[in-house]
């Protein structure tokens, strides 16, 4: 796609984020240079640097857009789902579809960008309360056990996922298989008998 004066600045910027985000995901962050992004868009490097100060700023914007899309999808799923367990399964399935297009090095490369890591950590902190409320809603629905401390559960889930993503290069299994195992083990562990039955039902439908 050639960039012309007829295109608005916002259209150009959105297109850069779309193309760069796909390149970062498929090739890994470290391998993608600003020169590569400009070349893929048949755009001058000067124009690219006028939009984004450096690679980290571009990466951060790509991640913000991706996170916003995930939020919009999660809100849509919440409206159309019967219970919290259906929400979990549908969002998990969407995440697995996305993960299959990711180069494993993306998750280790991202640690080299402190502004991106800081933003992601802030988002996790902001979402802790919402996540706990989500699990407690599952308790009210009779799907999740009421005898558990969900602050501890969130903490352990965070440790688990961070451990996997921080060591993705040394994993001997596909990241999708690891995440599926984590989901099945942890979600089944907090489900009531009713939750177990629903979980099996939703997995059979996928």
N, C-alpha and C positions, 0 to 999 in steps of 0.2 A: 504494500500500500504506500503510494507516494504522498508526501505531505505537501499541501498547497496552501496558499494564502486564503483560499475560500473556506477552509476548515476553521472552526472556532478553536480557540486555545483549549477549551474544556474537552472538545472532541479529540484533539491531538493528545492531550494529557491522558485521557481515559484509554486511548488506544495504546499508548506507551506502556501504561500499567498492565493492560491485558496481555500484551506480547511479552513484556519482561517477566511478568509473573509466571507465564507458561514456561519460559526459558529457564528461570531459576528452579522451578519444580522438576523439570525433565532432565536438566543437565547438572544440577547442583549449583549453589550460589557462587562458589569460588571460581568455577570455570567460565562463568559468564562475565564478560567485561562490558563496560559502557560502550566501547567501540562495537562489540557484537550486537548490542541492542540497537544502536543507531543503524548498523548495516542491515539488520533484519527488517527495519522499518523504512529503509531507503531514506534516511533522515540525516541531516548533518549533525556532527557531534556538538557543534555550537548550539544548535536548537535544543538538543537533548539536555545539555548542561544549563541552558536558560530555564528549563522546567524543573530540573532536579540537580541540586548542588553536587551530589556525589552518589555513588552506588548504594551506600547505606540509606540515604534518603529515599531513593527509588525503591529499594527493597522494603523499607518500612511502609511506604504507601501501598505497595502490592499486598502486604500482609494485612493492612487495615481494610483494604477493599475485600479481601478474601474473608476476613472475620465478619465484616458487615453482611456479606452474602450468607454466611453460615447462620448469623443471627436472624436474618429474614426468613431463612428456611426453617429454623427452629421455631419461630413464631407461627409460621404457617402450619407446621406439624402439630404444634400444641393446640391449635384451633380445631384441627380435623381428626385428632386422636381421641380414643375413648378413655384412656388412662395414662399414667406416667410411664408404665412399662412399654406401651406401644410407642411413646415418644422416644424412649431410650433406644429401642430396636431400630426405628426408622432413621434416627440421626446417626446411629452407629453404621447402618448400611450405606448411608450417603457418604459418611466419612471414609469407609472402606473403598468405595468407588473412586473417591478422590485420591486416596493414598496409593492406589495402583499406578497412578501416573507420576508419582514422586520418585526422584532419584534418592537413594538412601543417604547420600552425602549431604543433602539439603539440611538435615537435622543436626549434623555435626558442624557444618559450615556456619550455621546461624549463630553459633556461640562466639564467632569472631566479630560480631556487630553489637556493641554494648547498648546503643540506643534502641535497637530492635528488641533485645533481651529485656531491657528495662520496661519498655511498653508492654510486652507480653506478660511480664511479672505483675505489673499494675493491673492488667485486665484480669488475671487469675485472682488477685486479691479482691477486686471489685465484685467478682462473680461468686465468691465463697458463700455469701449470704443467700443468694438466689439458688445456688446448688443445694444448700442444706434445706431450704424451704421446699425444693422439689422432692427431696427424699422424704421429708415429713409429710408431704401431700400423699406420697405413696403409702406411708404408714396409715394415714387416715382412710385410704382406699382399701386397706387390707392386703396390699400387695407386698409391701416391705415390712420386715420385722420391727416391732416396737421396742425390743429389748437391746438395741444397739446404740452406741454413741456415734452419731453420724459426723461429728467433727473429726473423730479419730479415723473413721472410714475414708473421709475426704483426704485426710493427711496421708494415709497409707496408699491410696490410689495415686496421689500426686508423686510420692516417692517412687512408686512402681513405674509409672509412665516416664518420669524424668530419667530414671535409671536406664530404661530401654532406649530412649531417644539419645541419651548421652553416649551410649555405647553401640549405636546402630551399626557402625562399621565392623564390629567384632561379632555381631550376631550370626549364628549359623542357620537361622531360619528367616523366611520373609517377614518383614515388619507387619504385614497384614495378618499373618498367622499368629504372631506374637500378640497383637492387639485383640484378635478374636479369642485367644486363650485367656487373656486378662479379663475381657468382658464376661465371658461365660463363667469363669471362676468367681469373680467378685459379685456379679449381679445374682447368680444363683445363691451365693452365700448369704445375701441379705433378703432373699425372697421368702415369703410365707408359702404354704402349700398352694394357695390360690395363685400366688405370683409365679411359682414354678410352672404350673399348668399353662398360665397365660404366656409365659416366656417361651415354652415349647411351641405353643400355638403360633406365635408371631414368627418364630424362626422357621417353622415349616412353611409359612406363607411366602417367605422371601425368595 
